[in-house]
Amino acid sequence: MRGGRFPRLAVVSHSAVEESYRRKWELVAQSGWEVLLLVPPAWPEAGRMIRARPVSRGRLTVETVDGLWAGHVARWLPFQLFRRLSEFRPGLIHAEEEFFSLSCWAASRSARSLGVPFTFFTWENIRRRYRLLQEMMVPRLLSRASGALVGNRDGVRVLRNRGFRGPVAIVPQYGVDPREFRPRPRVACRRAMGWPVSGKVVGFVGRFVPEKGIGTLVFAVARLGPGVRLVLAGSGPMEAELRRMAVKLLPGRTIFQRPLPRSRMPILLGALDALVLPSRTTAVWKEQFGRVLAEAMACGRLVIGSSSGEIPAVISDPRLVFREGDGAGLAGKLDAMVMRGGARRLTARLRARALARYSEASVSSRTHLFLKSVVDSTHPRL
């Protein structure tokens, strides 16, 4: 890219089946790259099958590639990847795929055969032991990579622990659209959701699974008294248990909201007084980012999160972080910030942070600058 010339950029990404996840690459293309985005024809997500729509817009082209095991991050294997990349003749190949996946391996092999730099993205923030084939692949893949984008701080430590010595940048995989996720009148949002307009409302949005720590939130809200409702938005295997807990601890004060399309998420968040992410670390998982935190912050809403994984870094305010699993501690934060009005001066700062760090413009700009630096500093590998 020396002398202002931009090479062609090929990106392999199963996430970009979802069109909202392509916005980053549209903005990267507007920075001067010619981008070929290769996605599977379909991918299951949150109980529904998302089907890709190929498109060519400006300097971005989205194409589908057939493969095996769609829906499995580690096993998805795109067919004829090398042939399509050879036709495109990229100057850089980026795999928006985990380094332990077959798709990432296929992209790295193609880059080596074409003699061009290869980079990848990872959320992996716990050093886990994979299957034998993966454990054999990972060291070789990391030795070939010219750089890595990492979604969180712990992910950098995982890569370094595995021996990766290339350049790394901490940038989330996707950003928030501030045109959609913006402050809205709370009462109007509650009416649009069909909720009561009076009183305080605290909410959770996500999967109903043990590691999300939702029971801690139910316990905390129960300590606040009758003036607070709890909204649990999502679905998952814990739903029946959560409903029983809500009947016992929060009778008549819990709203279970089925998963909504992304277009409705700003309305849901706008109806809340506070969004809580009470995640709990397990032996094989801890919170990797918490996109809903950034979305709620962009909506001008208070957020409170546990100490699990990347949550404290996303919020960046210890007053809004509680020790994971500590229901009494969470109740104290909610009492001070929601019931007593302690959050009034914080929401503007949280929104400013979301726009500066997690907006689509910020994420795409930082992605562009990192990939540019890799190309500028890397000679083709033969």
JOPELIN-V532420 format. One record per residue. N is the residue number from 1. RES is the residue in one letter. NEAR is the number of other ideal C-beta (glycine too) atoms within 10 Angstrom. Layout:
# JOPELIN-V532420
N/RES/NEAR ; N/RES/NEAR
This chain:
# JOPELIN-V532420
1/M/17 ; 2/R/6 ; 3/G/4 ; 4/G/6 ; 5/R/9 ; 6/F/19 ; 7/P/18 ; 8/R/17 ; 9/L/27 ; 10/A/27 ; 11/V/28 ; 12/V/28 ; 13/S/23 ; 14/H/24 ; 15/S/18 ; 16/A/24 ; 17/V/23 ; 18/E/17 ; 19/E/14 ; 20/S/14 ; 21/Y/19 ; 22/R/25 ; 23/R/17 ; 24/K/27 ; 25/W/26 ; 26/E/18 ; 27/L/19 ; 28/V/24 ; 29/A/23 ; 30/Q/14 ; 31/S/16 ; 32/G/15 ; 33/W/24 ; 34/E/17 ; 35/V/23 ; 36/L/25 ; 37/L/27 ; 38/L/27 ; 39/V/27 ; 40/P/24 ; 41/P/13 ; 42/A/14 ; 43/W/20 ; 44/P/12 ; 45/E/13 ; 46/A/11 ; 47/G/8 ; 48/R/9 ; 49/M/11 ; 50/I/17 ; 51/R/11 ; 52/A/22 ; 53/R/11 ; 54/P/11 ; 55/V/13 ; 56/S/10 ; 57/R/10 ; 58/G/10 ; 59/R/19 ; 60/L/21 ; 61/T/17 ; 62/V/23 ; 63/E/14 ; 64/T/17 ; 65/V/19 ; 66/D/10 ; 67/G/20 ; 68/L/12 ; 69/W/13 ; 70/A/18 ; 71/G/13 ; 72/H/15 ; 73/V/17 ; 74/A/16 ; 75/R/15 ; 76/W/21 ; 77/L/15 ; 78/P/24 ; 79/F/12 ; 80/Q/11 ; 81/L/20 ; 82/F/16 ; 83/R/11 ; 84/R/17 ; 85/L/24 ; 86/S/13 ; 87/E/8 ; 88/F/17 ; 89/R/12 ; 90/P/23 ; 91/G/19 ; 92/L/25 ; 93/I/28 ; 94/H/29 ; 95/A/28 ; 96/E/27 ; 97/E/26 ; 98/E/18 ; 99/F/23 ; 100/F/20 ; 101/S/25 ; 102/L/21 ; 103/S/28 ; 104/C/26 ; 105/W/21 ; 106/A/22 ; 107/A/29 ; 108/S/24 ; 109/R/17 ; 110/S/23 ; 111/A/26 ; 112/R/15 ; 113/S/12 ; 114/L/20 ; 115/G/10 ; 116/V/22 ; 117/P/25 ; 118/F/26 ; 119/T/28 ; 120/F/27 ; 121/F/23 ; 122/T/26 ; 123/W/17 ; 124/E/18 ; 125/N/22 ; 126/I/16 ; 127/R/11 ; 128/R/12 ; 129/R/8 ; 130/Y/14 ; 131/R/11 ; 132/L/8 ; 133/L/12 ; 134/Q/19 ; 135/E/11 ; 136/M/10 ; 137/M/19 ; 138/V/19 ; 139/P/12 ; 140/R/13 ; 141/L/21 ; 142/L/18 ; 143/S/12 ; 144/R/17 ; 145/A/24 ; 146/S/23 ; 147/G/22 ; 148/A/22 ; 149/L/24 ; 150/V/24 ; 151/G/21 ; 152/N/24 ; 153/R/13 ; 154/D/20 ; 155/G/24 ; 156/V/18 ; 157/R/14 ; 158/V/18 ; 159/L/22 ; 160/R/11 ; 161/N/9 ; 162/R/13 ; 163/G/10 ; 164/F/22 ; 165/R/10 ; 166/G/16 ; 167/P/16 ; 168/V/18 ; 169/A/17 ; 170/I/15 ; 171/V/22 ; 172/P/26 ; 173/Q/21 ; 174/Y/23 ; 175/G/27 ; 176/V/28 ; 177/D/17 ; 178/P/17 ; 179/R/9 ; 180/E/15 ; 181/F/25 ; 182/R/15 ; 183/P/14 ; 184/R/17 ; 185/P/11 ; 186/R/16 ; 187/V/12 ; 188/A/13 ; 189/C/20 ; 190/R/20 ; 191/R/14 ; 192/A/15 ; 193/M/21 ; 194/G/9 ; 195/W/18 ; 196/P/11 ; 197/V/13 ; 198/S/10 ; 199/G/13 ; 200/K/17 ; 201/V/23 ; 202/V/22 ; 203/G/24 ; 204/F/24 ; 205/V/24 ; 206/G/19 ; 207/R/15 ; 208/F/20 ; 209/V/14 ; 210/P/15 ; 211/E/15 ; 212/K/24 ; 213/G/25 ; 214/I/29 ; 215/G/18 ; 216/T/23 ; 217/L/25 ; 218/V/21 ; 219/F/18 ; 220/A/26 ; 221/V/27 ; 222/A/20 ; 223/R/15 ; 224/L/18 ; 225/G/11 ; 226/P/10 ; 227/G/11 ; 228/V/22 ; 229/R/21 ; 230/L/24 ; 231/V/19 ; 232/L/22 ; 233/A/22 ; 234/G/22 ; 235/S/16 ; 236/G/16 ; 237/P/10 ; 238/M/18 ; 239/E/14 ; 240/A/9 ; 241/E/13 ; 242/L/20 ; 243/R/14 ; 244/R/10 ; 245/M/17 ; 246/A/21 ; 247/V/11 ; 248/K/10 ; 249/L/16 ; 250/L/18 ; 251/P/10 ; 252/G/8 ; 253/R/18 ; 254/T/19 ; 255/I/17 ; 256/F/15 ; 257/Q/19 ; 258/R/7 ; 259/P/17 ; 260/L/14 ; 261/P/7 ; 262/R/13 ; 263/S/9 ; 264/R/13 ; 265/M/19 ; 266/P/22 ; 267/I/18 ; 268/L/24 ; 269/L/24 ; 270/G/23 ; 271/A/27 ; 272/L/28 ; 273/D/19 ; 274/A/21 ; 275/L/25 ; 276/V/31 ; 277/L/25 ; 278/P/27 ; 279/S/27 ; 280/R/19 ; 281/T/17 ; 282/T/11 ; 283/A/7 ; 284/V/9 ; 285/W/18 ; 286/K/21 ; 287/E/27 ; 288/Q/22 ; 289/F/21 ; 290/G/25 ; 291/R/19 ; 292/V/23 ; 293/L/27 ; 294/A/26 ; 295/E/24 ; 296/A/32 ; 297/M/29 ; 298/A/26 ; 299/C/29 ; 300/G/18 ; 301/R/25 ; 302/L/23 ; 303/V/30 ; 304/I/27 ; 305/G/28 ; 306/S/28 ; 307/S/19 ; 308/S/25 ; 309/G/25 ; 310/E/24 ; 311/I/26 ; 312/P/17 ; 313/A/15 ; 314/V/24 ; 315/I/22 ; 316/S/13 ; 317/D/14 ; 318/P/9 ; 319/R/13 ; 320/L/22 ; 321/V/22 ; 322/F/25 ; 323/R/11 ; 324/E/21 ; 325/G/17 ; 326/D/18 ; 327/G/19 ; 328/A/12 ; 329/G/17 ; 330/L/27 ; 331/A/20 ; 332/G/14 ; 333/K/22 ; 334/L/26 ; 335/D/16 ; 336/A/13 ; 337/M/21 ; 338/V/23 ; 339/M/15 ; 340/R/9 ; 341/G/9 ; 342/G/15 ; 343/A/21 ; 344/R/9 ; 345/R/8 ; 346/L/17 ; 347/T/19 ; 348/A/11 ; 349/R/12 ; 350/L/24 ; 351/R/20 ; 352/A/12 ; 353/R/17 ; 354/A/25 ; 355/L/19 ; 356/A/10 ; 357/R/19 ; 358/Y/24 ; 359/S/19 ; 360/E/18 ; 361/A/16 ; 362/S/19 ; 363/V/23 ; 364/S/22 ; 365/S/17 ; 366/R/18 ; 367/T/24 ; 368/H/21 ; 369/L/13 ; 370/F/19 ; 371/L/26 ; 372/K/19 ; 373/S/14 ; 374/V/23 ; 375/V/22 ; 376/D/9 ; 377/S/12 ; 378/T/18 ; 379/H/8 ; 380/P/13 ; 381/R/13 ; 382/L/6
